[in-house]
Amino acid sequence: MTQEKAELHRGLREVYIDRTTSSFIDGKIGKLYYRGYNIDDLATNCSFEEVIYLVMIGELPTEKQLDDFTVELRSYMDIPEQIVDIIKATKEAHPMDVLRTCISAMAAFDPEVDDNSAEATLRKGTRLTAAAPTIVTTHARIRQGKEPVKPDPNLNLAANFLYMLFGEIPDPRDAALIDKDFVLHAEHGLNASSFGARVSASTQADLHCAITTGISVLKGPSHGGAAESVMTMSLEIGEEDNAEKYVRDTLSGGGRIMGFGHRVYRAVDPRSLHLQDDLKELGERKGEPKWYSILQKVVEVMQPYARRGICQNVDFFSGAMYFLLDIPEDLFISIFAMGRIPGWTAQVIEQFENNILLRPRLEYVGELDRKFVPIGQRS
Ligand SMILES: CC(C)(COP(=O)(O)OP(=O)(O)OC[C@H]1O[C@@H](n2cnc3c(N)ncnc32)[C@H](O)[C@@H]1OP(=O)(O)O)[C@@H](O)C(=O)NCCC(=O)NCCS
């Protein structure tokens, strides 16, 4: 038996598996584009609804197209009673487990579940993007023993998220922060969760399967879970004066500073710059500027790492922002997931359009031709 000597690409680092027009990360200089538009322009000028349209359809909408699309999105925000029952049955689970389970279960109620055409996948992506905030907030309230709040058709997705979470029409400035946060999370190249979604789609499984996979992959602390870990770190640091020692102790103990480092960026993640400004403004407005100061101190102490290309990423400032908005910490990753459904959808449509089964190989390094021993004779 012979095996060819394999050339390994562990972690698929620097491996290109296909072409895309969805997004581009210029990691050397810290730039990000959705469909060719710089994230800085989108984050400062567009609503999440506009960006969903851009990412999933490929063009910025006209006013009329955006109005129609917004009406369509809002019409899909209600979730079936059976999904509420599933939430009740799983209410003790982590919010990401509940979201993943409910997105999967939504397949049972989608009339186009098996239709993998681009048009149907787009409609399903629109429906799942609209339903996700309702699922997350319904769970958040049920586990607190509160009645779920129905979506308000007069509010956008971001404002609805806060409204359904807290039961009050949110301060427009808070809603604008969540709106921008969703924009910043909408799409991001072949990150692990988008790769997972594409692997699902490459077998010709449907969008519900692919998004369920995406949510599963996103949950880990190396990916979407980092925002929660950054907030845990900030709470442990407690005061700006403790930050330097905390960082040095963590690094000398072989640990990592969460919210730092990225597989593609060798410069500061441009999304983190927007969130940094937002956190500063929010901290001052809420009379709690210390979280911003603590994180700035961490950035300062991490300067030697920046020279090695380990800089702050999107998760670094977002956790403190959610915290100041009184959002429970275990909901942080779900906010990332809600924002990313358009990106997963766009990439699944691309995968379907030029499909090839994603099936890499593993180099076998175990033994061969071992002598088989019947069960009764094994010691
Ligand atoms: C995101 C991440 C998984 C990317 O990892 P990667 O591309 O596989 O890079 P590696 O894990 O191989 O790390 C490369 C080097 O940078 C160091 N490094 C990477 N991230 C680091 C961090 N957050 N803190 C300290 N050192 C870090 C590693 O220790 C390693 O050093 P070495 O070469 O001396 O062993 C990694 O940076 C990380 O764990 N970050 C913290 C979690 C996080 O913020 N995730 C959200 C990403 S958006």
The ligand as an ORCA input file, in Angstrom:
! r2SCAN-3c Opt
* xyz 0 1
  C      -8.513     34.880     15.227
  C      -7.385     33.868     15.418
  C      -8.002     32.514     15.739
  C      -6.574     33.780     14.118
  O      -5.654     32.805     14.311
  P      -4.607     32.251     13.201
  O      -4.694     33.000     11.943
  O      -4.807     30.790     13.128
  O      -3.242     32.615     13.854
  P      -2.470     31.729     14.896
  O      -3.402     31.143     15.910
  O      -1.619     30.775     14.103
  O      -1.553     32.828     15.573
  C      -0.376     33.339     14.963
  C       0.519     33.923     16.044
  O      -0.108     35.060     16.601
  C      -0.342     34.896     17.989
  N      -1.664     35.424     18.277
  C      -2.740     35.356     17.458
  N      -3.800     35.934     18.070
  C      -3.356     36.363     19.270
  C      -3.999     37.015     20.339
  N      -5.311     37.311     20.262
  N      -3.283     37.294     21.431
  C      -1.991     36.963     21.491
  N      -1.324     36.336     20.504
  C      -2.003     36.037     19.410
  C      -0.307     33.393     18.212
  O       0.065     33.065     19.545
  C       0.737     32.971     17.211
  O       2.012     33.239     17.746
  P       3.270     32.278     17.434
  O       3.455     32.377     15.939
  O       4.353     32.890     18.222
  O       2.843     30.921     17.879
  C      -6.452     34.316     16.577
  O      -5.868     35.546     16.273
  C      -7.172     34.363     17.928
  O      -7.291     33.332     18.609
  N      -7.670     35.575     18.320
  C      -8.403     35.708     19.535
  C      -9.860     35.358     19.281
  C     -10.583     36.410     18.464
  O     -10.490     37.589     18.718
  N     -11.357     35.943     17.486
  C     -12.191     36.783     16.652
  C     -11.677     36.836     15.248
  S     -12.633     37.995     14.306
*
